[in-house]
Amino acid sequence: MAGRRNLRWWIIGLLTLGTILNYLARSTLSVAAPTLQAEFSMTTEQYSWVVLAFQASYTVMQTLAGAVLDALGTRLGFFLFAIGWALANMAHALATGWPTLAFFRALLGATEAAAIPAGAKTVAEWFPPRERSLATAGFQMGTSIGNMIAPPLVAFCIIWWGWQEAFLLTGGLSLVWAALWWFCYRSPAQHRRLTQEERAFIGEPVDDIGDKPASRMEVLRSRGFWAIALPRFLTEPAWQTFNFFIPLYLVAAWQLDLKSIALWAWLPFLAADLGSLAGGLVPMALMRRGVSLVGSRKITMTIGAIAMAGPACIGLASSPGVAIALFCIGGFAHQMLNGALITLCADLFESRTVGTASGMAGSAAWIGGMLFTFAIGKSADAYGYDPLFVALAALDILAAILLWSLLRNRGAGSRLSA
């Protein structure tokens, strides 16, 4: 079979499409939330429990998903999880109240948990170190594209057909992608269309099937792991707040209807795409100027953390347009800093360990997001959203300080194995 030039970028394109559909599925609920609140007579606190059901199962399963990916290989492991999240999302159409909605949400969280570990593992296998930040930016853009597509697509489904059809459509698209992944993806060691030139450029191909699973305890004893996990714990609440609460905020603060939400709510995720791209390009530019590999990630993350001052000012917004503009700054900032943190897993750990390390760091991140969602559920109705947005910015600055403290003097070539 003839080889394909730059096959690694085709692989990232396939991975990005999967990430888009993963985030489209999870974002369907946030757009449908105002409709479902009326349908099921849900309070904001009850809605927060639905969100927490997703977050709790996602948090637990990120560590397990990473280990499964390392044990089964990226192709089979990610295929099984994709089938799972597609069916779980379609099952939302059977919900009859907020408790059953929470149950299906928990199933979705458990199966969607493999997306980021699978992305980090694919980047580690297919890309040399100097290209990893851009490759991570590529698949990470899928997270915001999925969120960007959700408001108009889901609103269209609800207006013309009903909220059940929105879940059936977004889940069905993921089923199609799962089949595409199974037939098209192979590891570099097994891919027949990988040319010798690209194989040499990537480095020694890794066959991830049959490798000994990574030791979680050795990962936990690594200072590098905590340098990733603790900042992700502090920064993830911002992204989950944007994912799950922007439509509800626009209704609560500005009394927008579903059509207006469809018009406005996708814009922060367009800005997040640009932030993902910046998170890929800035480290490459810094390395060309002599900054170390890890140093370029730390600087990129810090720039993003400082830019989170934008959404901290949402309480000063004089119109929904200004509020959306500040959300856009937040989306850009978060994806820029998050890309740097995700890429660090591929920089600091061997490829056979990346899935486990990334999954465990993801669990830490989602514990942070879950705790913040609980705070929103308890305080948003009583005090509003403004103090919460200020807290998000403060947490990101603290995360940057921790990253610099825990990764002092780490060289570019330092990698860890389990």
N, C-alpha and C positions, 0 to 999 in steps of 0.2 A: 504494500500500500504506500502511495506517495506521501512524503512528509509535508507538513504545513509550516510555513514560516511563522515565527512568533506564536507558537501554539499555546504558550503559557498565558497569553492575553486572551485567547479564545476561552481558555479554562476559567479565567477570572470573569469573562462575560457571562458564562453559564452560571457561575457561582452568584454573580450579582443578580441575575434574573431570579434565582431561587430566593435570595435575600429580599428582593422586592416583593415577591409573593408571600413570603413569611411575614413581613411587616404589614402588607396589605391585609392579610388575614387577621392579625392581632389588632389592627387599627379600625377594623369594621365596627367593633363595639363602641369605640369612643365617638364615632360619628353618629351611630345609631342611639347613643345614650339618651339624648333628650326625648326621642321617640319612645324608647323603652321605659324611661322614667314615668312618662304619662301612661303607657300601656300597662305597666305593673305597679303603678303608684309607689315608685321607689323614692326614698329620700337620698340626699347626697351621701349620708353615712352608709345606707344600704348599698348604694352604688360602689362606695369605696370597699365594701366587703367583697363584692363581685371582682373588683380589680385585685384585691388582696389574694383571692383564691388563685388567680392566674400567677401572681407574683410569688406566692408561697411554693406552688408546684414547680414553677420555673426555677426558683432559687435552689431547691433541693436537686432538681434534675440536671442542672448545669454541670455539677461535679460528676454525676453518673454518666451524663451524655458524653462528656469529654473522655472518660475512661472507655466507654463503649466504642467511640470513634477510634481511639488508639488500639483497641483490641480487635475490632472487626475490619478496620480500614475505613477510609473516608467514603469510598464509593457505596459499599453496602450499608454502613452505619447511617449516613446521611439520607440514603434512599428510604430506609425504614422509618426514620423520624419524619421525613416529608409526607409519607403516606399517613402517618399518625396525625400530624397537625391538620392535613387537609380534611380528614374525616371528622376530627374533633370540631373544627370550625363549622362544617356543614351541620353538625349536630346541634349547634346553637339555635337553629330554626325550630327545634322541638321544645324550647324553653317555655314554661308556663308561668313563671314568676322569678323573682330575684334568687331564690335558693337553687332552682334548677339551672338558672343562668350561671350561677357561681360554680356549680358542678361541672358544666361543660367548659367553663372558663379554666378550671383547674386541669382538665384533660388537655386543653390547648396549650397551657403553659408547660406541662410536662413534656409534650412532644416538640414544641418549638424551641426548647432549650438548646438544641444542638447547633443552631444556626451560626452563632459567633465562634464557638470552638471549632466547628468544621471549616469556617472561613480562615481562622488563624492557622489551622493545620494545613490547609491547602496552600496558603501563602508560603509557609515554611518549607513545604515539599517542592513547590514549583518555581520559587524565585530566589535569586542570590540576594545577599543582605542589602546591597545598595538600592534594590528595586522594591523591597518589601513595603516601605511606607506608601509608595504609589499603588502597589497591588492591594494593600489593605484599604486605601482610600477608595479603590474601585468597588470592592464588594460592600464596603461600608456605605457608599452612596446608595446602595439598594435599600438600606434601612429608611432613609429619608424619602427616596422615590416612592416606596410603598406607602409611607404616611402621606405623601403629597397626592398620590392618586386616590387615596381612600375618600376624602371628603366629596369630590364631585361624583365619583362612581357610586359610592354607597348612598349618597343623597338621591341620585337619579333612580337607583333601584327602589328606595323607599317611596319616593314620590309616585313612580309609575306602577310598581308591582306590590311592594310591601317589605317590611324589615326582614322577614324570613328569607326572601329571595336574595337579599344582599349577602347573607351568610352562605347560602348555597352557591352563589356565583364565585365569591372569593375563595371558598374552599375547593371548588371544582377546578379552578385555574391551577391551584397547587398540585392537584392530582396529575394534571397534564405535565407539569414540570418534573415531578418525581420520575415519571417514565423517561423523560428526556435526560435527566441526570444518570439514570441507570444505563442507558444505551450509549451515552457520549463520554462519561467520565472514566478515566483510568489514572493510576498513579504514574509519575514519570518513568519508573522502572518497567511498567507494563504497556505504556502507550506506544502503539506501532507507528503513529504519525509524528513522533518526536524525532527531529533530525539530529544527526551527530553533532552539528555545530551548536544547536540550541542545548543539547544535552551537556556539552562541555561548558557552555555559558552558565547554565543553571548550577552545575556542580554534580557531584556523585548522586545519581538517582536513588531515591529511597523507596523500597517496596514496603508499604506500611501494613501489609497483611501478614499476620503471624508473628509480628514483633512482640516481645515480652511487654505486657502492660506496665506503664510507669508506676513507680512507688509514690503514693500520695504523701507518705511521711517524709520522704526526702525532699519533695517539693515544698512541704510546709516548713521544713528546716532551712529553706533557702531564703536569704535576705532579699534576693531579687524578686521572689514571689510576693513578699509583703510590700515591696516597693510598687508593685502593680495592683495588688488586691486592695490595700487600704485607700489609695487614691480613687480606685473605681468604686469602692464603697461610698465615698463622699461625693463623687460626681454623678453617679447614676440617677439619683433622685431628680435631677434637672430634666434628663431625657424622658423619664417615665411621667413626670408631670406634664411635659409637652405632649406626650403620646396620648395620655388618658384624660387630661383635664382642660385642654384648650377649648374644645366645644362647650363644655359646661361653664367655663369661665366667661366665654363670650355671651352665653345666655344669662348668667347670673349678674355680670357687671354691666352689660350693654344691651340686654334684651334682644339679641339678634335671633332671627328665625332660621329654620333649616336651610333655606336657600341662601341666606347671607353667610351662614357658616360654610356652605359649599364654596362660596365665592372667595372667602378670606382665609379659611383655616389651613389651606395647603401651602400658603406662602412661606411660613417658617421652615417647612421641610425642603422647599426649593433652596432657601438660604443654607440649610444644613448640608445639602449636596455640595454647595460651594465651599463650605467648611471642611467637608471630607476631602475635597480636592486640594484645598490649602494644606490640610494635614499630611497629604502625600508629597506635595511639591516643596513645602518649606524645609523639611529635613534634608531633602536632596540638595537644595540650594545652600543650606548651612554646611553640609559635608563638602561641597565643592570649595567652600571657603576655609576648610581645614578643621571644622568642628567634628568631634568624634561621633561615631554612630549613635551611641546612647545619649551623648550630649545634645545631639540634634533632636532626639525625641523629647528630652526634658525641656528644652527651650520652646518647642512647638506646643507642648502641653501647657506651659506657663502663659504663653501668649493667649491661648484659648481661655484659660482661667481668668485672666485679667479682663477679657472681653465680656465675661458673664456679668459685668457691672450693668450691661444694657438691660436685661430683664429685671434686674433689681429695681429699676426705675419705673416699672409698669404702673405702680401706684400713682405716679405723677401724670399718666397719660390723660390727654384731654379729649380723646376720641377713640373709637375702636381701631381706626387706621393707625394711630400712633401706637396703640397697644400691640397690634400685629407687627409693626416695624420693630418694636423692642423684642418681641418674640423671635423675629427673624435674626436679630443680633445674637440672641441666646442659642438658636438652632445652629448658626454658623460656628459660634464659639464652642459649643459642646462637641460637635462632631470633629472639630479640629483637634481638641484635646483628647477625645476618646480614641481617635485613630492612632495617636501616638502611644497611648497606653496599651491598646490591643496589639500593636506591632511589637512592643517590647517583649511579649511572650515569645514571638518567633526569634527575636534577637538574643534572648537570654537562655532559652531552653532548646534542647535538641528536638528534631522533628518528631521523634517517636514519643516525646513527652509533652509536646505543645498542646495537644487536645486536652490532656488531663490538667495541665497548669492553667490553660485558658478557661476551662470549665470551672475550676475551683475559684479563680479570680472572678468569674462571672457570678458565681454563687454569692461571693462577698458583695459584689455590686448590687445584686438584686435584694439582698438583705437590707442594704441601705435604702433602695427604692421602696421596699415594702414598708419599712418603718416610716418613711416620709409620707407615703400614701395613707397610712394610719393616722398620721398627724393632720393631713388634709381633711380626712373624714371627720375628725373630731373638732377641727377648728374653723374650717372654711365657712360653714353656715353661720357661726357665731361671730367671727372676726374678719371674714373676707380673705381673699387670696394674697393681698399685697405683702403682709409680713412674711409669707411663705416664699415669695419670689426673692426677697432680700436674703433670706436664709440660704437659698440655693447658691447665690453668688458667694456668700461667706464660706460655704462648704467647699466650693471649687478652689478658692484661694488657699484654704487649709490643705487641700489635696496636693496642690503644687508644692507647698512647703515640705510636706511629707515626702514627696517624690525626690526632691533635691537632697533631703536629709538621709534617705535610705539608700540612694544610689550615688553616694560620693565616690569619686575616683574610680568608677568602673570603666574598664577599657572596652573598646569596640569589639574585640574578638572574644570576649568572655561569655561562654555559653555553659548552661547547666544541664545535666542529665539526671534522670531519676534512676 
